[in-house]
Amino acid sequence: MASGTQAKFVQKMNSLRLEADENAAKAEELKQKVKDLEQDNLTKEQEITSLTHRNQLLESEVEKLENTHKDLKKENEGSASQAAQHDSLTRRVQVLEDENEKADQTLRETNEKLRQTDVKAGHYERKVQALESERDEWEAKYEEMAKKHQTLQKELQELEQSMGSL
């Protein structure tokens, strides 16, 4: 009867160990996901910085071209060649403005993706914390069960000794 109880206890302990190992594996997996999301977040932040810088350069270029356009228009009003140059600069300004709008759109999309990544990272961090807490509880239960097992082992030995002396 004692060996049946002991076998059940050992079986339960093995089950708890397996469950603790699975929880540790889940926690590691989630930690890796958080690291991956943080890396993705960093990449997106770098992309935003790059796009912001590019946008500033394009805006500066647009401003220079607009100033050049104004200056040339003042200096060369009435000339056919100046009209062609004016058209060329106008087209260039339009192209740069289109590029600027595309860069702005990309920046907005990247910001949205970054926000979503931040939300996901927060979610996974909470999941990791919950799993770590659950793991800690299982470890505490395991230690408690180990202590109970030792106590029961001692009681069993004492019972065997007292039965042996009878």
N, C-alpha and C positions, 0 to 999 in steps of 0.2 A: 504494500500500500504506500509506503514511504517512497519507494522507487518510482511509483506511478506519479506521485505528487512532484517528485524531483524531476521526472521526465517532462511533466507539464510545465514546470518552472523553467527548465532549460529551454524547452520549446518556446515559451513566452519570451525568455531573454533573447533567444536568437531572432525571434520576430521583431522585438524592440530594436535590436542591433541593426537588422536589415532596414527597418523603417528609419532609424537614425542615419544610416548610410545614404539612403535614398534622399532624405531631407538635406543632408550635407551636399550631395551631388546637385540637387535642385538649387541650393543656395549658390554653389559655385557657378552653375549655369547662368543664374540670374545676375551674379556679379559680373560675369563675362559680357552679358547683354548690356548691362549698365556701362561697362567700359567701352563697348562698341558704340553705344549711343553717345557717350561723351566724346569719343573720337569723331563720330559723325558730326556732332555738334561743333567741335573745334574746326573741322573741315569747312562746315557751312559758315562759321564766323569768319574764317580766313577768306572764303569766297565773297562774303558780304564786304569785307574790308577792301578786297581787290576791286569789286564792282563799284564800291563807293569812290575809290580813288580814280578808277577809269571814268566814272561819271563826272567827277570834278574836272578831270583833264578835258573831257569832251565839252563840258560847259565852258571851261576856259577857252578852248579852241573856238567854240561857237561865238563867244564874246569877242575874241580877237577878230574872227572873220566878220562879225557884224560891224565892228569898229572900222575894219579895213574897208568893208563894203560902203559904209557911210562916207569915209574919207575919199574913196575913189569916186563915189557918186558926186560929191561936192566938187572935186577937182576936174572931173571929166564929163560933166553933163553935156549932152548934145552930140557926143562923138559916137559913131557906129561901133567902133572897136570897144569903146567903153560900155556900150549897151551889151555887147556880147560878153564882156568880162563881168558885167553886172549880173547877167543871166547865169553865168557860170558860178559866180559866188553865191547867188541866190539858191541855185541847185545844191551847191556844196553845203550851205547853211541848212537847207531842207534835209539833206542826207544826214548831216550831223544831228539835227534835231530828232530825226527818226531813230538814229542810233541811240541818242540820249533817252528817248522814250522807251526803246527796247531795254536799255540798261536799267532804267527805272522799274520797268515791269519785272525784269529778272530779279532785281533787288527786292521788290515787294514779295515775289514768289519765294525767294530764298528766306526772307524774314519770316514768312508764314511757315515754311518748312522747319525753320529753326525753332519757332514757337511750338510747333507740333512735337518736334524732337525733345524740347524741354519738358513738355507735358508728359511724353512717354518716359523720359528719364526719371521724372519725379514719381511716376506710377511704378516703374520697376524698382526704384529705390525703396518705396514703401513696401512693395512685395518682398524684397530682400530682407528688410527689417522684420517684417512679419514672420518670414521663414526662419530667420535667425532666432527670433523670440521663441518660435515653436520648437526649434532645435534645442534651445536652452532648456525649455520645459521638459523635453524628452530626456535630455541628459540628466536633469534633476530627478526625474522619475526613475531613470536607470540606476542612478546612485542610491536612491531610496530603496529600490528593489534589491540591489546588491547587498545593502545593509541588512534588509529583512532576510535575505538568503543566508547571510552569515549567521544571523541570530538563530534562524531555523536549523542551520547545520549544527550549531552548538547545542541547541535544545535536543536535537536528534541524537547527538553523541552522548549527551547526559542521560537521555532516556535509554539508549543502548547500554550504557554502563550500569544504570540502575537495574535494568532488566537482566543484565549479565550477572549481577551480584545476587540476584534472587535465585 
